[in-house]
Amino acid sequence: MRWMRAAGRALLVAAVVMAGYAGFGVGADTDAAPGARGGARGPMTLVTAGDLTDYLSPLLDDWNDSRPDERVTLVELPDSADETRAQMISELRSGGNRFDVLNIDVAWTSEFAAAGWISPLERDRFPLDAFLRPVVDTATFDGRLYAVPYVTNAGLLYYRKDILDQEGEKPPRTWAELVRQARTIAPEHGVDGYAGQFLPYEGLTVNITEAVHSAGGSILRDDGARVAVDSDAARAGLRFLADGVRDGWISRDALGYKEEESRQAFQDGRLLFLRNWPYAYTDASAEGSKVAGRFGVVPLPGPDGPGSSVLGGSNLAVSSHARHPASAADLISYLTSERVQRRVLTEGSLPPVRAALYEDPELIRAYPYLPTLRQSVLSAVPRPKSPRYDQVSIAVQAVAQDLTALRQTPEQAVARLARELGTISRKG
């Protein structure tokens, strides 16, 4: 997914900078993996998805110039999130120590922690109180900190401001308002009503989770130990999307969209509303975009007001077989410092985790969506936490595909998903 590749490049960025906080290290927790104990310092690797930016090399040079005895070697895996995860897991399962610092999707933290592939960290070693509150939850499992947030993300509703202004309308705050405008205004202007990411892949899991949580429901609770999807709220969330396809304000084309296809549709002027990540703002504003200067962003709507986004982004973790865990933890501390987080935004156009940056007047002038993104992050929720998250996501995608293809009703879809998730949660 585009947002994961973006998170990957940011972490690459992260990996490349130098860490100057010698006092920040991995805690000598008695339950930590052996490779994470002690104060060993020295060279290390940072593994991440492929770097898609041009600002990584200078940062890596800065790190290596400042800490020649703790040089960082960047290991780039494929751009695909699935391929990156598979290669990371293959190395971690083998017990190898090729990877020291891991750039992981926020949804992988529970899986990697439960498997013992990453080491627990001491909370007081990192400035967690300075982060946007919800992002810290993505780095925990079973009540413990296993990673440190580096890049965050939250879904936004992009809308055609010029069209709504022409109709004397404000952007929707509720599902009912979105449905009315998508059904009545969009056809009058020759555009589709609404799109998200509805192809069966991780983006579909995100869109389904957002609909369920916006309606007040949940998919899993207690770090995956309890299935919670069998609820009226979950049925309402799924009905919102199924009705959109049935009634036509979600076009059939949208069932084949991932991030980039949906962004392109909006950027080409073919959509009234789009759910997407913040990266799309820069692309849609660029020269050559048919909607440049003609769109706005607001939080995702819900049944009675603003809804809930799913948190995207990536976390930094220390491998349980890291060769030099103290250096690795120092690097993470530096990469989450306010100075580096500012560069993540200004040079990488990626959402930082430091709360103060979202209230910086200079940054808001350069990135007008920051206040809306802050609001979305603060009301966002993690994807379902589970040590078998990959299986959970596949189950959600399969059920959602049948739902949006109108092969199952919301009631049938929720009942089926509850059964399948129950089976997954009982696996030992």
C-alpha positions in Angstrom: 0.0 0.0 0.0 1.1 3.5 -0.8 0.9 4.7 2.9 3.0 1.7 4.0 5.6 2.5 1.4 5.6 6.1 2.6 5.9 5.0 6.2 8.7 2.7 5.1 10.6 5.5 3.4 10.2 7.6 6.5 11.6 5.0 8.6 14.4 4.7 6.3 14.9 8.2 7.0 14.7 7.4 10.5 17.2 4.8 10.2 19.6 7.1 8.6 19.9 9.7 11.2 22.2 9.6 14.2 21.3 9.0 17.8 22.8 11.3 20.3 21.1 10.3 23.5 23.5 7.9 25.1 21.2 7.4 28.1 18.4 6.0 26.1 18.6 2.3 25.7 16.7 -1.0 25.8 15.6 -1.9 29.2 17.3 -4.9 30.9 13.9 -6.5 31.3 14.0 -10.0 32.7 11.5 -11.0 30.0 13.3 -9.4 27.2 14.9 -11.5 24.5 18.6 -12.3 25.2 19.7 -10.2 22.2 18.2 -7.1 23.7 20.0 -7.3 27.1 23.1 -5.5 28.0 24.6 -2.2 26.8 26.5 -3.4 23.7 27.3 -0.6 21.2 28.5 -0.8 17.7 27.5 -1.0 14.1 24.0 -1.9 13.2 21.5 -2.3 10.4 18.1 -0.7 9.9 15.7 -2.8 7.8 12.8 -1.2 6.0 10.7 -1.2 2.9 12.4 0.4 -0.2 13.3 4.1 0.1 11.2 6.2 -2.2 12.7 9.6 -1.3 15.9 11.5 -2.0 16.6 12.7 1.5 17.7 9.5 3.1 21.3 9.5 1.9 22.2 12.9 3.5 20.7 11.7 6.8 22.7 8.5 6.7 25.8 10.5 6.0 25.0 12.6 9.1 24.6 9.5 11.2 27.8 7.9 10.1 29.9 11.1 10.3 28.7 11.7 13.9 29.0 8.1 15.2 31.7 6.3 13.1 31.8 3.5 15.6 28.1 2.9 15.4 27.6 3.1 11.7 24.2 2.3 10.3 23.8 0.1 7.2 20.5 0.4 5.5 18.8 -2.8 4.4 16.0 -2.1 1.8 13.4 -4.7 1.2 10.7 -4.6 -1.6 8.3 -1.7 -1.7 5.4 -4.1 -1.1 4.3 -4.3 2.5 3.5 -8.0 2.2 6.9 -8.8 0.7 8.6 -6.7 3.3 6.8 -8.4 6.1 7.5 -11.9 4.7 11.3 -11.2 4.4 11.5 -9.8 7.8 9.7 -12.8 9.3 11.9 -15.2 7.5 15.0 -13.7 8.9 13.6 -13.3 12.4 12.3 -16.9 12.5 15.8 -18.1 11.6 17.3 -16.5 14.7 19.7 -14.5 12.5 21.1 -11.1 13.6 21.2 -9.4 10.2 18.5 -6.9 11.4 18.9 -4.7 14.4 16.4 -1.9 14.1 13.1 -2.8 12.3 10.8 -0.4 10.6 7.4 -2.2 11.0 3.9 -1.4 10.0 1.9 -0.4 13.1 -0.3 -3.5 12.6 2.6 -5.9 12.9 3.7 -4.9 16.4 1.4 -7.4 18.2 2.4 -10.2 15.9 6.1 -9.6 16.2 5.9 -9.1 20.0 3.9 -12.3 20.6 6.4 -14.3 18.5 9.3 -13.0 20.5 11.0 -11.4 17.5 11.2 -7.9 19.0 12.3 -6.9 22.5 10.2 -5.0 25.1 11.3 -1.5 25.8 11.3 0.6 29.0 8.6 3.3 28.7 10.5 5.9 30.7 13.4 5.7 28.2 11.3 7.4 25.5 9.3 10.7 25.5 6.0 9.1 25.0 4.1 11.9 26.7 5.2 14.2 23.8 3.6 12.0 21.2 0.0 12.2 19.9 -1.8 9.9 22.4 -3.3 7.2 20.2 0.0 6.5 18.4 1.5 5.0 21.5 -1.1 2.4 21.7 0.0 1.0 18.3 3.4 0.2 19.8 2.1 -1.8 22.8 1.1 -5.4 23.2 -0.2 -7.1 26.3 0.3 -4.0 28.3 3.9 -3.5 27.4 5.9 -1.3 25.0 7.5 -3.2 22.2 8.3 -0.4 19.7 8.3 3.4 19.5 6.1 5.3 17.0 8.0 7.0 14.2 5.4 8.0 11.6 1.7 8.2 12.0 -1.2 8.4 9.6 -5.0 8.8 9.7 -7.6 8.8 7.0 -9.1 12.0 5.8 -12.1 12.9 3.7 -11.1 14.8 0.6 -13.9 16.8 -1.0 -14.4 19.0 -4.1 -14.8 22.4 -2.4 -15.6 24.1 -5.7 -18.6 21.8 -6.3 -19.9 22.1 -2.8 -19.4 25.9 -2.8 -21.3 26.1 -6.1 -24.2 24.2 -4.5 -24.1 26.3 -1.3 -23.2 23.2 0.7 -20.7 22.5 3.5 -18.6 19.3 3.6 -20.4 16.4 5.3 -20.0 15.8 9.0 -22.3 12.8 9.1 -23.0 9.7 7.0 -26.4 11.0 6.1 -25.0 14.2 4.8 -22.3 12.4 2.8 -24.9 10.0 1.3 -27.3 12.9 0.3 -24.5 14.9 -1.4 -23.0 11.9 -3.1 -26.3 10.7 -4.4 -27.7 14.1 -5.6 -24.8 16.5 -6.2 -22.3 14.2 -7.7 -24.4 13.1 -10.7 -25.3 16.7 -11.5 -21.6 17.4 -12.0 -20.8 14.2 -13.8 -18.6 12.7 -11.1 -18.8 9.6 -8.9 -20.0 10.1 -5.3 -17.5 8.4 -3.0 -14.5 6.1 -3.0 -12.2 4.5 -0.5 -9.9 1.5 -0.9 -12.1 -1.4 -1.6 -9.9 -3.9 -3.5 -9.4 -7.0 -1.3 -6.0 -6.1 0.4 -5.0 -4.4 3.6 -6.7 -1.1 2.6 -10.1 -2.9 2.6 -9.4 -4.0 6.2 -8.7 -0.4 7.0 -11.9 0.9 5.4 -14.0 -1.8 7.1 -12.5 -1.1 10.5 -13.1 2.6 10.1 -16.8 2.0 9.3 -17.3 -0.4 12.2 -15.5 1.9 14.7 -17.3 5.1 13.4 -20.6 3.4 14.2 -19.4 2.6 17.7 -18.4 -1.0 17.2 -15.2 -3.0 17.4 -13.7 -6.0 15.7 -11.5 -7.4 18.4 -10.8 -6.5 22.0 -8.2 -7.4 24.6 -5.3 -7.7 22.2 -7.1 -10.1 20.0 -8.4 -12.4 22.8 -12.0 -11.5 22.4 -14.2 -11.2 19.2 -16.4 -8.1 19.4 -17.7 -7.8 15.9 -21.1 -9.4 16.5 -22.9 -6.1 17.3 -25.5 -3.8 16.0 -22.8 -1.1 15.5 -20.7 -3.4 13.3 -23.8 -4.2 11.3 -24.5 -0.5 10.9 -21.0 0.2 9.7 -21.1 -2.6 7.1 -24.5 -1.5 6.0 -23.2 2.0 5.3 -20.8 0.6 2.7 -23.0 -2.0 1.3 -25.8 0.5 0.7 -23.4 2.8 -1.0 -22.6 0.1 -3.6 -26.2 -1.0 -4.0 -27.5 2.6 -4.4 -24.7 3.7 -6.7 -23.0 6.5 -4.7 -20.1 4.2 -4.4 -19.3 3.2 -8.0 -18.4 -0.3 -9.0 -15.0 1.1 -10.2 -14.2 1.9 -6.6 -14.3 -1.9 -5.8 -11.0 -2.1 -7.6 -9.3 0.8 -6.0 -6.2 0.9 -3.8 -4.6 4.1 -2.5 -3.1 5.2 -5.8 -6.1 4.3 -8.0 -8.4 6.2 -5.7 -6.1 9.2 -5.5 -5.8 9.3 -9.3 -9.5 9.2 -9.7 -9.9 12.2 -7.3 -7.0 14.1 -8.8 -8.4 13.6 -12.3 -11.7 15.2 -11.2 -13.8 12.0 -11.2 -14.8 12.0 -7.6 -16.8 14.2 -5.3 -15.5 12.5 -2.1 -12.4 10.4 -1.3 -11.2 8.7 1.8 -7.4 8.6 1.7 -4.2 9.2 3.6 -2.6 12.7 4.0 0.0 11.9 1.3 -2.7 12.5 -1.4 -2.9 16.2 -0.4 0.5 17.0 -1.8 -0.2 15.1 -5.1 -3.7 16.6 -5.5 -2.2 20.1 -5.0 0.6 19.7 -7.5 0.9 21.3 -10.8 -1.1 19.4 -13.4 -3.7 18.1 -11.0 -7.2 18.9 -12.2 -8.3 19.6 -8.6 -5.4 21.8 -7.4 -6.8 24.6 -5.4 -10.3 23.2 -5.7 -10.5 20.7 -2.9 -10.5 20.5 0.9 -10.1 18.0 3.7 -12.2 17.2 6.8 -12.3 14.4 9.3 -14.1 11.2 8.2 -17.8 11.5 8.9 -19.7 9.0 11.1 -23.4 8.3 11.9 -23.9 11.4 14.1 -20.8 13.5 13.6 -17.1 12.9 12.9 -16.2 9.2 12.7 -13.0 7.3 13.5 -10.1 6.8 11.3 -7.7 3.8 11.5 -4.2 4.7 12.5 -1.6 4.0 9.9 2.1 4.6 10.0 5.1 2.7 11.3 7.0 1.9 14.5 10.6 1.3 15.2 11.5 -1.8 17.1 14.7 -3.6 18.3 15.2 -7.1 17.1 15.5 -9.7 20.0 18.7 -10.8 18.3 20.1 -7.3 17.8 23.9 -7.2 18.0 24.2 -3.8 19.6 20.8 -3.1 21.3 22.0 0.0 23.2 23.0 1.7 20.0 19.8 0.6 18.4 17.7 2.1 21.1 19.8 5.4 21.0 19.0 5.5 17.3 15.3 5.2 17.9 15.4 7.9 20.5 17.1 10.3 18.1 14.7 9.5 15.3 11.7 10.3 17.5 13.3 13.6 18.7 11.4 16.8 17.8 14.2 18.0 15.5 14.2 14.9 13.4 10.4 14.6 13.4 10.2 18.1 12.0 12.4 16.9 9.1 10.2 13.9 8.6 7.4 16.3 7.8 9.2 19.0 5.9 11.6 16.8 3.9 9.5 13.6 3.7 5.9 15.0 3.7 5.1 12.3 6.2 2.9 12.8 9.4 5.1 13.0 12.5 4.2 11.6 15.9 5.3 14.6 18.0 2.1 16.5 19.1 3.7 20.0 19.2 4.5 20.0 15.5 0.8 20.0 14.7 0.4 23.3 16.5 3.4 25.0 15.0 2.1 28.1 13.0 5.0 27.9 10.5 4.3 24.3 9.7 0.5 24.9 9.5 1.1 27.6 6.9 3.1 25.1 4.8 0.8 22.2 5.5 -2.7 23.5 6.0 -4.1 20.0 6.6 -2.2 19.6 9.9 -5.0 20.7 12.2 -7.5 18.3 10.5 -5.0 15.5 10.6 -4.3 16.1 14.3 -8.1 15.9 15.0 -8.3 12.7 12.9 -5.3 11.1 14.7 -6.6 11.9 18.1 -9.9 10.2 17.3 -8.3 7.3 15.4 -8.1 3.7 16.5 -5.5 1.0 15.8 -6.4 -1.9 13.5 -7.4 -5.1 15.4 -4.6 -6.2 17.6 -3.8 -9.8 17.4 -0.7 -12.1 17.4 -2.3 -13.5 14.2 -3.1 -10.2 12.6 -2.4 -11.5 9.1 -5.1 -14.1 9.5 -7.5 -11.5 11.0 -7.0 -9.2 8.1 -7.5 -11.9 5.4 -10.7 -12.9 7.1 -12.0 -9.3 7.1 -11.0 -8.8 3.5 -12.8 -12.0 2.4 -16.0 -11.1 4.2 -15.9 -7.5 3.0 -15.4 -8.5 -0.6 -18.6 -10.6 -0.5 -20.4 -7.7 1.3 -19.4 -5.1 -1.3 -20.1 -7.4 -4.1 -23.6 -7.7 -2.6 -23.3 -11.5 -2.2 -24.0 -11.2 1.5 -26.1 -8.9 3.7 -24.5 -7.0 6.5 -26.2 -9.4 9.0 -24.7 -12.4 7.2 -21.3 -10.8 6.9 -21.1 -10.0 10.6 -22.2 -13.5 11.6 -19.6 -15.1 9.3 -16.8 -12.8 10.4 -17.6 -13.5 14.0 -17.3 -17.2 13.4 -14.0 -16.9 11.4 -12.4 -14.6 13.9 -13.5 -16.9 16.8 -11.7 -19.8 15.1 -8.5 -17.6 14.6 -8.6 -16.4 18.2 -8.8 -19.9 19.5 -5.7 -21.1 17.7 -2.8 -21.7 20.0 
